[in-house]
């Protein structure tokens, strides 16, 4: 189907390690999507995120590599100190451009690039964080027909990022982590995979 969701793009910052653990554990092995994640982290620290999450996730998890094709059934984490972008030919590219909202990788870079490739075939999720990164990207995603879910700021470890996203971009759904996890776990059964 033309509007079927093919990419889930997730942005998180402060408190995001725990939040992502809840969502990644919920993803079913047959969800049929690729998942791209930007988690703010110090630029000089090596990422052990795939090793951290793989035992609890049914999908393959890896750190993204430049020029590799986006594949369904795989979770890609942005590499430390590189922006992660998705090109129109559905490959990843890594960028050393200036930080966005003081962050590299920046959530906005991922969302802005991904929506030009996927348009209405993507879901963007903004989780807990202490910056406004992701708000502009979510606005672009929703303007181009993609879906946007935002963690309820009142239930986020750090409410700034989800609150900023809602204020600037709105959201198709504002949910607790438990609600997001339940919907992702049942993705094939009761999540409409087309944009309303």
N, C-alpha and C positions, 0 to 999 in steps of 0.2 A: 504494500500500500504506500502511496506517495508520501503520506504524512506520518508514517511510522517513526517512532523515536529510535534513533540510531546511536545517539551520543548522550551520555549523562556527564555534565561538567560540574565539578564541585569545588567551591572555594571555602577555605577555613583559615583561621589564624589562632589567636589565643584561645585555648581550650579545645582546639580542633583535633588533637590526637585522640582524646577520649571520644569525641563526637563521631569521628570517622570510623573508629572501631565499632561503634554501634551500627552504623549504616552498612559498612562493608560486610559485616557478619550476616546481614539480612539479605544481601543480593543473591537471588537464585542462580544456579549454574546455567540455566537456560534463558536468562533475561534477554539475550539477543542484542545487547548493546555493548559498546565500548564505554569505558569510564575514564575520564581525565581529571586529575586532582591537582590543585595548587594548594599547598599548605605552607604558609609563611614559616621560614626557618632561617637561622643564622647562615650567612653566605660561606663561612669558613668551616662549616660542620658537614661531614659526610652523612648522607642520608641512609638510615637503616630501616626506612619505613616499609619497603617490601618484605623484609625479613620479619618485621614486627607484626604485620597484618596477615601474611600469607596463611599461617596455621588456622586462622579463623574465617577465611574467605574462600568461597567455592570457586571464584574466578582466579585466573592467573594474574599475579601482581608483579610489576616491574617498574624500574626507573626508565623514563623515556629516553630514547636515543634520537639524535638528529637524523632526519630523512626517513625514519621508519614509517611504514604504513599503519594507519589506525585499523585495528582488528577488533571485531566484536568478541566478547567474552574475555577481554583483557582490561585490567585496571592499570592505568599509567600515572605515575607520580612525576611531577616536575622535578628536575634536577636542581640541587642547590646552586644559587647564584646565576641561573639562566631563566629567562622567560620561556615558557612553553607555548607555542603557537600551532595552530592547525591550518595547513595550506588548502587552497581550493581543490587540490588533487587528493585530499584526504591523507596527507602525510604530515608528520610532525616536523617542526623546525625549532631550533633553539637559538635564542637571541641574547646578546649581551647589551642590548639597548639600556638606556638609563632606567633606574628603578621607577616604578609607577606607584604613587602613594607610599614612597619610601621602601618599597618591597621589590625584590627580584629573586624569585619569580613573583609576578603580580597576577592576581585573578582577572583583572580587567583585560590584560593582554590575551589570556586564554579565551575568555568569552567573546571578545570583539572579533578575534580571528575565527573561532569555531563557528559562529553564527553565519559568517559569510559562506562557509562551506555547507553547513547543515540546514540553515534557515529554520523552518518549522519542524525539522526532524531532530531537535535537541531539547533536552531538559537541563536547565541551570539550577543549581542548588547553592544557596548562600548560608553558611553556618556561622557559628560563634566567632568573634574576632574583635580586636580593639582598634581597627582602622576603618576607613570608608572604602577600601579596595573592594571591588566587585559590584558596587552600586551602579556605576556607569555601564559596566559590561552587561549587567542584568537588564538595564533599560534597553540596551541595543538588542539583546536577545528577544525580549518581549515585543519590541517594535517590529521585528522581522518575523514574528509568528511563532517563536519558540516558547516553551513553557518555563515558568519561574516558580520555584519553591523556596521559601525562606524559613529558617528556624525562628520560632517564636522568641523575640528578644527577651521577654520576661522569663524565659526558661533557659536562656543561653548563659554559658559560663562568663562570656563577655558580650554584652548586648549591643555594642556600638556598631559593629559591621552589619548584623541583620537589620537593625533599626535604620541605618543609613540606606540600605538597599530598599527597604519598604518605602521610606520617605521619597526617594528619587524615582524608583522604578515601579513601585507597587509589587504585587505578587499574585500568581494564580492561586497559590495556597500558602498559608502561614500555619506551621505545624510544630508540634513538639518532636524531639528526636524519636520518641517511641512511635508516634504516628507516621513519621517518614519511614522508619524501619518496617513497620507493618505494611505500608503501601508498597515498598520496594520488594518485600518478601512475597507479596501476592501479585507481582507485576504482570504476570501472564494472565491472571484470573480477573482482577477487577480494577486495574488501572487502565483508563482509556489511553491508548497509545497514539491517538490522533488529537490534534489541537481542536478544541471546541469551536 
